[in-house]
Amino acid sequence: MKCRFCKTKLNDIFVDLVNAPASNSYLTKEQLDEPEVFYPLKIYVCHNCKLVQIDEYKKSNDIFDKNYAYFSSYSTSWLAHAKNYVEMITTKLSLNKDSLVTEIASNDGYLLQYFKEKNIPCLGVEPTNSTAKVAREKGIEVIEDFFGSLLAQKLKKSDLILGNNVLAHVPDINDFVKGLKIVLKKNATITMEFPHLLKLIEENQFDTIYHEHFSYFSFYTVKQIFEQQGLKLYDVEKLPTHGGSLRIYATHKENDIKTSQNVEQLLKEEQSFGLLDMGVYKSFQEKANKVKYDLLSFLLQAKKENKTVIAYGAAAKGNTLLNYIGIKSNLISFVVDKSPYKQNMYLPGSHIPILNETNIITYKPDFVIILPWNIQDEIVEQLSYIKKWNGKFAVAIPKLKII
């Protein structure tokens, strides 16, 4: 194995989560009786550029197929985040009816719909048929394909290129960023959002690791990747989304745009935290194991006391957590999810059934484990009625907590 960015030989393991199916490969009832494919979920760190990465055991076109079940619009907090971004960036870049905005991995049009409301021309690039279809129903033009340098040569140059949580999903990160440069107008901007590796380590967010995520970025590393393709990062913002993310601003390196002090400040912060020190990476396995043992102990104790436990949110991160621990429906009866595309399906690996919210009221569980902890507040408010029967919430990351 070689680093997908700098091609250095990979020898150092960041964390080994053993084997798991693809986290968004939800199953029908009929598929429960069929063989299920598990792939190694072993993550490496490059000692040269510090890129944390998985070997590409499962190919991207198998993961993001036409029936991909993740739809961005089923989180109200994420929609609010998208709308706020559109308001901010429209003003910041003076976007108007003569501009062009291109979003890479536009999903179901959750964000571009807000540009459309402002009559700002926009284009989505989205490889999954299921989500692209929904975006088109909103009147958004979508090219149904994977983005890279070849597709970039066929696209119109853009005033703004954006991508939220797509960098991690790219197997060939060098070709992807090369494509961004090709599509970018002379004095235009790229913004990319992605979970921050520093927060992943600090908050023990090992459940954000799954086969769909090929890479896990520090600002230190992503800066190197963009610079290699002739792009410079002129600003960066910290965001609360997904447990702590970064939004980077990039442009052509020859552009005379002043670099924000945020850039140097964040590089220093990462260095102080230890992201240039291999010791920080090599100690992460122990932190993941602690969560595993604590949650399993909690579930076994609840079982002994005849307490009923369900989960909320059929999220990819939840599947990583459940499969690493080895949880099945004998410990968590079912999981509830808002998305009708997931309801009446089964979680990969654990085979826990996915039901709609009315089952919470019928079942009256003692505990609801929140799997997508990044929208914990939204879920607690939504399900506040479980207090009527003294129901409690629980989260496992960064450590087990009963709410």
N, C-alpha and C positions, 0 to 999 in steps of 0.2 A: 504493500500500500504506500502511496505517495500523497502528500498534501495536495488537496484540490486547488490550492492557490499557488504556492511557491514550489511544489513538486519535491519537497524534502521527504525523505523516507520517514514514515510514521512508526514509532516504537512505543510511545507513552500512552497508556490508557487513562482517560479522564474518569469514566464510570462505565461499569458493565451491568446492564439491566437484563442480561441473559437473552431470552428469545420472546418475541411478541409478533402478533399479526399486525398488519398496517392499521393504524389507529382509527381511521375513518372507513374501514371496510366492514360496515354493519351487515348483519346477516338476516335473511328471512327464516321463517320457521322451518321451511324445507331444507335449508342449508345446514341446519344444526346436525343433520344426520350424514353430512358429507365431510370428507377430510378438510382440515383447515391448515393453511400454510403459515408457518411461523418463521420469522427471519431474525438473525442475530441483531441485538440492539446494544452493540459495543461502541463506545464513543472514544475517539482518540484526540490528543492535542499535539499540534506540531510544535516542537521545541524551538523552531526557527522563527516562524511568524505568529505563533500562538493562536492559530485558528483551531477551534474545537469543531470536530467533524465526525460524521459517520461514514463508513464505507458504503458504497451504493449497492447494497444487496438487493434492494427492491427498486426497480426502474421507475422513473417518474411517470411514464405514460401508463403504468399499471396502477399507480396510486391515484392520479388525477384523471380517472376515467369518466365516461359520460354520466355515471350515476353517483358522482361525488356528492356526499350528503351534507357538507358544511355550507350553510347559507348565512351570510353576515348579518342580514336584516332582522334576525330573531333575537338580537340583543339591543335593548333600548339605549343602554349606556354607550354602546359602540356606534349606534346611529347618531347620538348626540355628539360624540367625539368627531365623527365624520363631518357633520354639519358645521361644527365650530372651526374645523380645519379649513373648510371651503370659504367661510367668511374671512378668516385670517389671511389665507394665501391669496385670495382675490384682491384684497386691499394691498397686501405687501408687494405683489408683482404687477398691480394695475391691470388685471386680466379683464377682457371685455369681449364683445361679439366678434372681434377680429382675431382673437387668440385661439389657440388650440391646446386643449388639455388631454394628455394620454395617460390612462391608468393601466399599469401592468398588474395582472391578477385582479380584475375588476369585480369578480364574483357576481353577485346578483344585482349590481348597480346601486348598492347601498350608499356609495359616496358620489358617484357621477350624477345621480339624480339631483343633487343640490347645485351642481354646475349647470345642469339643464334648466333648472328653475330660474337661473340668472341669465339664460340665453347665451351662455358661453359654450362654444362648440367643444364637444368632448368625444373621445373614443376609448373604448375598453378593449383590452387584450385579455382573453380568458380561455384556457384550454378545456374547461369542463362544460359539457353540453347542458347539464341540468341547471347550472347557475346562469350561464350565458342566455339561456332561453328566458329566464325570469327578467334579466336586465333588458332584453329586447322588448319585452312586454311593457316596460317602462318608457319605451321610446329611445333607448340608448343604442348607438351603433357599437357592435361588438365584433371583433375578429377572433374567431375560435381557434386559437393556436397557442403553442408555447412561444414565449419571447426569447429571442437571441439575436445574434448579429445578422443572420440570414433574413429573418423576418423584418428586422429593423431597416434593412435596405429598401424594403417595399413600402414603408410607412412615411407619412408626411412628417416633416420636422415640427417639433412641438415647442410651445412657450413654457409649458410645465409638464414634466414627466413625474408621476408619483407611483409609489408602490408601498402598500401597507402589509407588512408581514409576508413578503414574497421573497426577500433576499435569502432567508433561511431555507426556502423550498427549492432552491436552484442547484442542480447537480454540477453544472459547469459555470461557476461564479465568474470566471474571467471572461467567457464569451458573453454572459448576460450583461456585465458592466460595459463591455465593448459595444454592445447593442444600444445601451443607454446613450453613449456618446454619439453614436451615429444619428439617432433620432433628435438629439437636442439642438435647438437653434443656437445661433452664435452667442447671444447674451442671456440665454434662458437658464432655468433652474430645474434641478432634480431634487425631489424630496423622497426619502425612503424611511420608513419606520420599521423597527425590528426590536425584539426583546434584547435587553442589555445583558451580556454575559456576566458582568459584575453582579447584577441583581440575582441572576440565576444561582450563582455560587453563594452569595451572601444570604439569600432567603431560601436556600435549599430547594430550588424549583426544578428538581430532577424530572418531575412529571411533564415538563414542557419538552422533554426529549422524546422524539418518535421518528419513525422512518421518513415521514414527510418533511422533516427538518434535516437537511443535509449538513447545515453549518450553524454555529452559534458564535455571535460576533461580539468582540470588544471594539471600542472606538479605535483603539490602537491598530487593530488588524484591518478593520474596514477602510481606514484611511489609506493604508498601504495598497489595498486592492483597487481603490478608485484612482489613486495616483499612478499606478502602473498603466492605466488605460487613458491617461492624459486628462483626468478630472481632478479638481481640488475640492476639498470640503471647506466651505467658508463659514459654516455655522453648525451648531448642534444644540438640540434642546432635550432635556429629560422629560419624559412623560410617565404618568402613573399607569397607563394601560398595560395589560398583560403582565402585571406584577412588576413593572418597571421597564420602560422602553426608551429608545433613543429615536429622535427624528433628525436626520442629517440633511444638510443643504449642500448640493454640489453644483459645480458649473465647469466649463472648460478652463483648463489651468491658465490659459493666456488672458482670460477676462480680468479686467481691473476692478474686481470686487473686494472690498476690504474684508479681511478675515477677522471674525469675531474673537474676542478674548475667551469665549466659551470653549473654543477648540483646544487651546493650550491648557486651560484650567481642567478640562476633563481628562486629558492625557496625563496630567500630574496626579489627578485623583485615582486613575486606574493603576498608575505606578505605585502610589502609596498603598493601595489595597493589596497589591502583590500580583497583578495580572502579568507582570513580566517575569515572575518567579515560578518555576515549575512546581514548587512545593505546594502552592495554593491549589493547583489542579490535582495533584496526586492524593490529596487528603479528602477529596469530595465523596469518594465511595462510602466512607464511614458515615457521612451525614445522611446519605440516601438510605443506608441500612437502618439507621436509627428510626426514621419515619416508618419504614417497613415493619419493624418489630413493634413499635408503639401502636400503630393502627390495627395490626393483627391481634394484639393483646386486648385492645378495646373491643373489637368485634367478637372475640371469643368470650369475653366476660359478659357482654350483652346477651350472647346466646345462652350462657349458663343461667342468666337471670330472667330468661324468657322475654327480653326486650325486643321489640320489633325495630329493624333498621332498614331504611331505604336510602337511595341517593338521589340527588338532583343534578341534572346536566349531563347528557350523554356526550361529553366533550372528549376530544382526543387526549387531553392531559389526564382525564380520568381513566381512560383505557390503559395508559402507560402505568399509572399507579396501581390499578387493580390487577393487571397482569403480572407486574413485578412481584406483588405480594402473593398472588395466587388465589385471589378472592373469587368465589362463585356465588350463585344465587342462594346457597344454603346459609350464607352470612349476610348478604344484602339481597333482600327479596326482589326488588325491582328498582329501576331508575326512571325518573320522570324527566321529560324534555319538552320544551315549548314547540319545537319544530315538527310539523306534521310529516316531514320527510324522514324523520327518525322513529316516530311512533309506530308501534307494532313490529318493530325490528328487534334485533338482539345485539348486545355489545360483542365485538370481536374478542375471542379468547375466553372471556368469563361467561359468555352466553346469558348474561343477565337481561331480562326483558325490558324494553323501553315502552313506557306507558304515558298517557296524558295526565294532566294535573288533577283531574277529578278523582283519581285513585288515591290521592293523599287524604282527601276528606273521607273517603270510604274506608281506607285502611287505618287511618289515625296512628301513624308510626310514632314510636318513642323518640327516635333519632332520625334526622335527615342529614346525611353527609353531603356537603356541598363540594362537588368535584371541580367545577370551574371557579376556584377561589378568587380569581381576578375580578369577578363580578359578584362577590360575596354580599356586598351591601344591597345590590339590586335584588338578589334572590331572597335575602332575609326579609326585606320589605314586602316582596311579592307573596311570600308564604307566611307572613306574620300570624295568620290565623291558627297555626299549629300550637300557639300558646294556649288556646282554648282547652286542649286536652293535656297540657303540660309537656308538649313536644319540645324537643331541643334540637339545635343545629350543631354540626360538628365539621371541622375542617382539619385536614391532615398536614397541610403545608403552610408555613415552614416547619411547624411542629403541631402535634395533636392539640386541638383546642375545642372545648365544649362551650357553645354560646347559649 
